[in-house]
Amino acid sequence: MKAQIKKNTFDKGDKGYVSLFYQMLEDLSPRTQDVMIKRFGFDGNKKQTLEKIGQLYGITRERVRQIISSTLLDFKKSKKTDVLKPLEEISENLLREHGHAMEQSHFIETFKQRVGDEKLHANHLDFVMTLSDKFSDINEDDSRRKGWKAKDFSDGRTHQVVKKFCEILESKKQPLAEDEALNVITEHEDIKQMSEDLAKNRKAILSYLRLSKSVLKNPFGEWGLSSWSEVQPKSIKDKAYLVLKKTKKPLHFRQITEAINVKQFSSRTANVQTVHNELIKDKRFVLVGRGIYALTQWGYKSGTVIEVLEKVLRDAKTPLSKDEIVGRVSKQRMVKKNTIILALQNKVKFSRVSEGLYKLAE
């Protein structure tokens, strides 16, 4: 059985840097070509296991391993992989610019922007980085994401930068906009003492932050501790809170739902009714109009217009003019001026005194 190279995804018709991989494989037998393509995902598909490739050709997984190992050894002896040198050089330059260490998706995204080749993907670059003796993997663990670094780079520096930033965040107790985050890091004396060059390299600082799982940038471009709900909100109510806090004004629950979905906090789409139900139950939110919610911390109060009027006059401890009442109520509820004035006509609750002033009824 002979499998053919998939047309229109990996053949002589491919242009740009992807064609370099074809040049590397072109003298191999069709079966060996296909084994290499499937194993390393050169066609853009998921890398296949030795066992799955063996089943396709009716051979053992050990035989597949031997074919791959022998092919890579031949590549090394014949220097066939030299065709990939342009990719290796670009990779080396990118890592140098970003402090010698980058998170995988950040590296791939930046690489593709640099070369302008959308057909290049993680599998191509993973092969280049793994095959070269100039780079090392950064394995994913509880504290860091998968990435790559220069072979001779001691990544203790990345840990030190992140640790210092976490201390800064804990002292400020709130997320920081990216420019502010970079400023406080690069201007910190400990960072300057560590390396003056590092303190000037904002690309490197950002690269180290992206590698860490301890910190994260939220959809509003702010950096904070990953454990903070304002950075990585998990519940609908936390997402709604963050939307309102950043919008800085009351919104209808439908607008809040739309904002949650636009910001794509997760792959799950927020439901209008679910958002409304969560807002009703959480004391951080207050209904200030028909379906319109604000944050309690802004000073808005719950209750009917008459109840808010009563509280305003009770807190004032002295009669107020109509304009003063309208102004104070408007800061607590989003209602029309006429609605407030109409409520003031309730003679059971309020009484008008001389000079157009109002007070609570006796």
C-alpha positions in Angstrom: 0.0 0.0 0.0 1.4 3.4 -1.0 0.0 6.6 0.5 0.5 9.8 -1.6 1.5 13.2 -0.4 -1.6 15.3 0.1 -2.1 17.6 -2.8 -2.6 21.4 -2.4 -1.2 21.3 1.2 2.3 20.1 0.8 3.7 19.7 -2.7 5.7 21.5 -5.3 2.9 24.0 -5.7 3.6 25.4 -2.2 5.3 28.7 -2.1 7.4 30.5 0.4 9.1 28.9 3.4 6.8 25.8 3.3 8.5 24.8 0.0 11.8 24.3 2.0 10.3 21.3 3.7 9.4 19.8 0.3 12.9 20.3 -0.9 14.1 18.4 2.2 11.8 15.4 1.5 11.7 15.4 -2.3 14.3 12.6 -2.8 12.6 10.2 -0.4 10.4 7.3 -1.4 6.6 8.1 -1.4 6.1 6.0 1.7 8.9 7.6 3.7 7.8 11.0 2.6 4.3 10.3 3.9 5.6 8.8 7.1 7.6 11.9 7.8 4.7 14.2 6.9 2.3 12.4 9.1 4.7 12.0 12.0 5.7 15.7 12.1 2.5 17.2 10.8 4.1 19.0 7.8 0.7 19.1 6.1 -0.9 21.1 8.8 -2.7 18.2 10.4 -2.2 16.9 13.9 1.0 14.8 14.4 0.1 11.1 14.2 1.4 8.5 16.5 3.8 5.7 15.5 1.1 3.2 16.0 -1.5 4.9 13.8 1.1 5.3 11.0 2.0 1.7 11.3 -1.6 0.6 11.0 -1.9 2.6 7.8 1.0 0.8 6.2 0.6 -2.6 7.9 3.9 -2.4 9.7 4.8 -2.2 13.4 5.3 1.0 15.4 8.9 0.0 15.9 9.4 -0.2 12.1 7.9 3.3 11.8 10.3 4.6 14.4 13.2 3.0 12.5 12.2 4.7 9.3 12.0 8.1 11.0 15.2 7.6 12.9 17.1 6.5 9.8 15.7 9.3 7.7 16.7 11.9 10.3 20.2 10.4 10.5 20.5 10.5 6.7 19.4 14.2 6.7 22.1 15.0 9.2 24.8 13.2 7.2 23.8 14.6 3.8 23.0 18.1 5.3 19.6 18.1 3.7 18.2 20.0 6.6 20.5 22.9 5.6 17.6 24.1 3.4 15.9 25.0 6.7 18.7 27.4 7.7 16.8 30.5 6.8 14.1 29.5 9.3 16.7 28.7 11.9 18.3 32.2 11.5 15.0 34.0 11.8 14.2 31.9 14.9 17.6 32.8 16.4 17.0 36.5 15.7 13.5 36.5 17.2 14.6 34.8 20.4 17.5 37.3 20.8 15.1 40.2 20.4 12.8 38.8 23.0 15.3 38.0 25.7 16.2 34.6 24.4 13.0 32.9 25.6 9.4 32.9 24.2 6.1 31.1 24.8 5.2 28.9 21.9 2.1 30.6 20.5 3.8 34.0 20.9 6.8 32.8 19.0 4.7 31.3 16.2 2.5 34.4 15.9 5.6 36.7 15.8 7.5 34.5 13.4 4.6 34.5 10.9 4.2 38.2 11.1 8.0 38.6 10.5 8.0 36.4 7.3 4.5 37.1 6.1 3.9 33.4 5.4 0.5 32.2 6.7 1.1 28.6 5.6 3.8 28.2 8.2 2.5 26.7 11.4 3.6 25.2 14.8 4.5 21.9 13.3 7.0 23.4 10.8 8.7 25.5 13.5 8.6 22.8 16.1 10.6 20.6 13.7 13.1 23.4 13.0 13.6 24.2 16.7 13.9 20.5 17.7 16.3 19.6 14.9 18.6 22.5 15.5 21.4 22.4 18.2 20.9 26.2 18.9 17.6 25.9 20.8 16.0 24.1 23.7 12.4 23.3 24.6 10.8 25.0 27.6 8.5 22.2 28.9 5.1 23.1 30.2 4.6 22.7 33.9 2.5 24.1 36.8 4.3 27.5 36.6 5.2 27.9 32.9 3.8 27.5 29.4 5.5 25.6 26.6 8.0 27.5 24.7 11.5 27.7 23.2 14.8 29.3 24.3 18.3 29.8 23.1 20.4 26.7 24.0 22.8 28.6 26.3 20.2 30.8 28.0 19.8 30.3 31.7 16.1 31.0 32.2 16.5 31.8 35.9 16.1 35.4 34.7 12.6 34.8 33.5 11.6 33.5 37.0 13.2 36.5 38.7 11.3 39.0 36.5 7.9 37.3 37.0 8.5 36.9 40.8 9.2 40.6 41.1 6.2 41.5 39.0 4.0 39.3 41.2 5.3 41.2 44.3 4.4 44.5 42.6 0.9 43.3 41.8 0.3 42.0 45.3 1.3 45.4 46.7 -0.9 47.3 44.3 -3.8 44.9 44.6 -5.2 45.6 41.2 -4.4 44.8 37.5 -2.2 47.2 35.5 -2.5 48.4 31.9 0.3 47.0 29.8 2.3 50.2 29.6 2.0 50.8 33.3 3.1 47.2 34.0 6.1 47.5 31.8 7.0 50.9 33.4 6.9 49.6 37.0 9.0 46.5 36.0 11.7 48.2 33.9 12.0 51.1 36.5 12.3 48.8 39.5 15.8 48.9 41.1 16.0 45.1 41.4 15.5 44.7 37.7 18.0 47.4 36.8 20.6 45.7 39.1 19.9 42.4 37.5 20.6 43.8 34.0 20.5 47.3 32.6 20.0 45.7 29.1 17.0 43.8 30.3 15.5 46.9 32.0 15.5 48.5 28.5 14.1 45.5 26.7 10.4 45.7 26.9 10.0 42.9 24.4 11.9 40.6 26.7 9.9 41.6 29.8 6.6 40.9 27.9 8.0 37.6 26.6 8.8 36.4 30.1 5.4 37.4 31.4 3.7 35.5 28.6 5.7 32.4 29.5 4.5 32.4 33.1 1.2 31.0 34.3 1.3 33.1 37.4 0.4 36.3 35.6 -2.1 36.9 32.7 -3.4 39.7 30.5 -7.2 40.0 30.6 -9.3 40.9 27.6 -9.0 44.6 28.5 -5.3 44.5 28.1 -4.4 44.6 31.8 -1.9 42.4 33.5 -2.6 40.8 36.9 -2.3 37.6 38.9 -3.9 34.7 37.1 -5.9 33.9 40.3 -7.6 37.2 40.3 -11.2 37.2 39.0 -10.6 40.6 37.3 -7.9 38.9 35.2 -9.3 35.5 34.6 -13.0 35.7 35.4 -14.7 32.2 35.3 -18.3 32.9 36.3 -20.8 34.9 34.4 -21.2 37.4 37.3 -17.4 38.0 37.5 -17.4 38.6 33.7 -20.3 41.0 34.1 -18.5 42.8 36.9 -15.4 43.3 34.8 -17.4 44.6 31.9 -19.2 47.2 34.0 -16.1 48.2 35.8 -14.2 48.9 32.5 -17.2 50.5 30.8 -17.6 52.8 33.8 -21.3 53.3 33.3 -24.6 51.4 33.9 -25.7 49.1 31.1 -28.7 47.1 30.1 -28.3 43.4 30.8 -28.5 42.7 27.1 -25.6 45.1 26.5 -23.6 43.4 29.3 -24.2 40.0 27.6 -23.1 41.3 24.3 -19.9 42.8 25.8 -19.1 39.5 27.5 -19.4 37.7 24.2 -17.5 40.3 22.2 -14.6 40.1 24.6 -14.5 36.3 24.3 -13.6 35.5 27.9 -14.1 31.8 26.9 -15.4 29.7 24.0 -18.8 29.5 25.7 -21.4 32.0 24.6 -23.1 33.9 27.4 -26.9 33.7 27.5 -29.0 36.8 28.0 -31.3 35.3 30.6 -28.4 33.7 32.5 -26.7 37.0 32.7 -29.9 38.7 34.0 -30.4 36.0 36.6 -26.8 36.3 37.9 -27.0 40.1 38.1 -30.2 39.9 40.2 -28.6 37.5 42.8 -25.3 39.3 43.2 -25.0 42.2 45.7 -22.3 43.8 43.6 -24.9 44.9 41.1 -27.9 47.1 41.5 -30.9 47.6 39.2 -31.1 51.3 38.5 -33.5 51.4 35.6 -35.6 49.0 33.4 -33.1 46.2 32.9 -30.2 48.5 33.5 -27.6 47.5 36.1 -24.8 49.5 37.8 -22.2 48.6 40.3 -23.1 49.1 44.0 -19.7 50.6 44.6 -20.6 53.5 42.4 -23.2 54.7 45.0 -26.3 53.5 43.2 -29.1 52.3 45.4 -31.8 49.6 44.9 -35.5 50.2 45.5 -38.3 52.1 43.9 -38.0 55.8 43.0 -40.1 56.7 46.1 -37.9 54.7 48.3 -34.8 56.4 46.9 -36.5 59.8 47.4 -37.2 59.0 51.0 -33.6 58.1 51.6 -32.3 61.2 49.9 -34.4 63.5 52.0 -33.8 61.5 55.2 -30.0 61.7 54.6 -30.2 65.4 53.8 -31.8 66.2 57.2 -33.1 69.5 55.7 -35.6 70.4 53.0 -34.2 70.3 49.4 -35.2 72.0 46.2 -36.6 70.1 43.3 -33.4 70.4 41.3 -31.3 69.2 44.3 -33.6 66.2 44.7 -33.5 65.4 41.0 -29.7 65.6 41.0 -29.2 63.4 44.0 -31.7 60.8 42.9 -30.2 60.7 39.4 -26.9 59.6 41.0 -28.6 56.6 42.5 -31.2 55.6 39.9 -31.4 56.0 36.1 -34.9 57.5 35.8 -36.3 60.4 33.9 -36.6 63.8 35.6 -40.4 63.7 35.2 -40.6 60.4 36.9 -38.8 61.9 40.0 -41.0 65.0 40.0 -44.1 62.8 39.7 -43.1 60.8 42.6 -42.6 63.9 44.7 -46.3 64.6 44.3 -47.0 61.7 46.7 -48.4 63.7 49.6 -48.4 60.7 51.9 -44.6 60.5 51.6 -43.5 64.1 50.9 -44.6 67.6 51.6 -43.8 70.9 49.9 -42.7 73.7 52.2 -42.1 77.4 51.5 -39.7 78.5 48.8 -40.3 75.4 46.7 -38.5 73.1 49.1 -39.5 69.5 49.8 -39.2 67.3 52.9 -40.5 64.0 54.3 -44.1 64.2 55.3 -44.8 64.4 59.0 
